[in-house]
Amino acid sequence: MISYAQQLTFTKSGDTTPELRWQNFFYDNTVQLFIYVTFTCSNFVNSLEGAAGGLTIEIPYSISLENQMLNYMQQGYIVQAQLLQLKEPASTTTGFTGATIISTYVGRIENISSNLQTLDIQLINLLDLSSALAPPRKVTASLIKGVPSTLRQAL
């Protein structure tokens, strides 16, 4: 069985250490400094043309989280999202060690919207995709084997 996880980091512009680290795989556990938060990232893409678009994070709504994200948006925090294929067997002991990075996205918060049940955080790309420094967002069949139907839509 192949397992997938997503990670998010929020770093203040100019800093090198993330202020906030989230992961959505190891339920109710903090693993390698990543706390468990129920969220999904959609719009990981499989082409450089699509990589110029944004990424959307959906998370259960709370007023404190909305205020925190609004603050991050105003201060220009850098958000990095990663889609990982975990090494089997995945456990809180091994954590993300040996995971294969399927896709990486680096952006900033462009917009926040909510319906009082979910908070949608839209990111906009920060990197010039013609640069050699652009992280990989291309998803290839050789990296992904047996993608669950729940992830197929996000890819």
N, C-alpha and C positions, 0 to 999 in steps of 0.2 A: 504494500500500500504506500502510495506517495502522498506526502503531506505538504501543504502550502501555508505560509504565514505572511502577514504584512507587518511592516514596521514603519513608524513615523517618528521623526525627531523634529523638534522646534528649537531653533537656535537664534538668539538675538544677533542682528547684523553686526559684524565686527568681532564677535566672540567665536571661540573654537569649540567650546563645550556645550552640548545641547542642554537646554533648560528643562525640557520635557521629552520623555521617550515613551512611546506606546508600542505595544504588540497585541495582536488579536488571536493568538494561537493557544498559548498555555493558560487555560482558564484560571482566573483568580490567583495567579502567581506573578511575581516579579522575577524575571529571568535576565541575567546579564544587564542589569539596570533598566530594563524595559518593563514597565508596569502593564498589566493586562487591562485593556479597555475594549469594549465592544464597539467596533467601527468597521467600515468597509471603504476601500478606495476603488473607484471605478474610473474607467478610461485609460488604464494602462494600454498602450498601443503596440502594434507590430510593424510600424514603419516610421522612418524619420519624418515624413511629411505629417503624419498624425502626431508625432511627438511635440510639435510646436503648439498644439492645443493644450488645454488645461486638464487638470485632474480634480476629481470631486471626492471629498471625504464625507461620509454620512455617519453620524453618531447620535445616540439617544440625547434628547434635549435636556439641558438644565440651564437656568439663568446664569449661574456662576461660570459655566463653561462658555456660554455665549459671550459674557463680558470679558473672559480671559482671551478668547479668540479675537474679539474686537480690538482689544489692547494689542495683541500680537500683530494684527493687521495694520494698526496705526503706527506701530513701531518698526514695521518692515521685517519681521522675523523671517528667517529662511526655514522652509519646511522641506524635509527630504522624506520621500516615500519609497519603500522597497518591497518588491514581491520576491519571496524566497521559496525555494524548494528545499525542505528540510531533509537532513540525512536520517535514514531509518536505523534504529527506532528513535523517534523524537521523544525526548523526555526533558523534564526540568533540569536534570543533571547535565545532559549534553547541551541543552539549550540550542543556540543558533550556530554552535561550532560545526564547521564543515558544511554549512548550508550553501547552496548554489544561488547566487543572485540572478534572478530571471529578468528583473527590470528595476530601474532606478529613475526617480523623477525628483528634480530639485526646483522648487518654486517659492513663491510667496503668496500669501492670502490676498485674493483679489476681491472676493465677495463672500458674505455670510447671509444665509437665509434660514428660516425655520417655520415650522407649522405647529410649534409647541409640543411635538412628539419627537421630531428629529431635527438635528442641526446639520445643514449642508454647508460645507466649507469648500469654496472653489479656489483652486490654486492656478496661478499663471506661471509659465516657464520662465526661469531666470537665466538660462544659458543660451548662448548662440550655438545653434545646432550645426553650423558649418565649422565650428571649432573642434580641434582634436580633444578638447577637454570635456566635451559633452558626454555625460554618463550614458551607458547603454539602456535603451528602452525597447530595443527590438526583441521580440519574443520569437524564438525559432522552435521548430518541431524537435530538434536535437536536444534542446534544453528541457522541454516539457514532454512528459510521457504520461498518457492517461489523465488528461486534465478533467477534473470533476465538472459536471454541467454547471454548478454554481459559479465556478471561476471562468468558464468559457465566455460568459457574457462580459466580464470585466476585461478579458483579453481581446 
